[in-house]
Amino acid sequence: MTVEAIAKEKRISFKRNLELSAQLVQFKVDEEEVVLVKPRTFMNNSGTCVKKVLSKYKCLPKETLVVHDDVDLPLGVLRFRQRGRFGGHRGIASILSSLDTDDFNRLKIGIGRPDSKEVSDYVLCGFSRKEKRVLSEMVERAVAACMDWVRCGSHYVMSRYNQRSQ
């Protein structure tokens, strides 16, 4: 939702790239070239796409920002990290395995942990009306965090968007 919101804000459209197993769009933020990527692989295999994209655009993992959901963060909380483990997220595990490094940036978007559902079922179901209001505000903050990461870097984003508690 975050990368789609960035594209909408910039009035640009994703284009399908079969070779990279992704939908992508390029644009500039100030003088910085940015590529938004939506992998078209299964989430558990997203590392394949990320590796292909980094190779094609000659980017280093540390120049990459992966935006993903996190059930261990309450709904509405953003957390930026420069590196780390997979924390149970199979998409991040795939990226770690494909890149053979943990040296890539992540913007974790809290969706909360389910009370009674299996996590795999929970992450695939929709949001309630109440959750959608929180989600809308959170996506706006996530878009701002992504743009600030491009303009100002990791340390700025960590100090501005990481919340102690909520």
Secondary structure as GFF3:
##gff-version 3
##sequence-region A 1 166
A	DSSP	alpha_helix	2	10	.	.	.	ID=ss1
A	DSSP	beta_strand	15	17	.	.	.	ID=ss2
A	DSSP	beta_strand	22	29	.	.	.	ID=ss3
A	DSSP	beta_strand	32	39	.	.	.	ID=ss4
A	DSSP	three_ten_helix	43	45	.	.	.	ID=ss5
A	DSSP	alpha_helix	46	56	.	.	.	ID=ss6
A	DSSP	three_ten_helix	61	63	.	.	.	ID=ss7
A	DSSP	beta_strand	65	70	.	.	.	ID=ss8
A	DSSP	beta_strand	78	81	.	.	.	ID=ss9
A	DSSP	alpha_helix	90	99	.	.	.	ID=ss10
A	DSSP	beta_strand	105	110	.	.	.	ID=ss11
A	DSSP	alpha_helix	119	122	.	.	.	ID=ss12
A	DSSP	alpha_helix	129	152	.	.	.	ID=ss13
A	DSSP	alpha_helix	154	161	.	.	.	ID=ss14
###
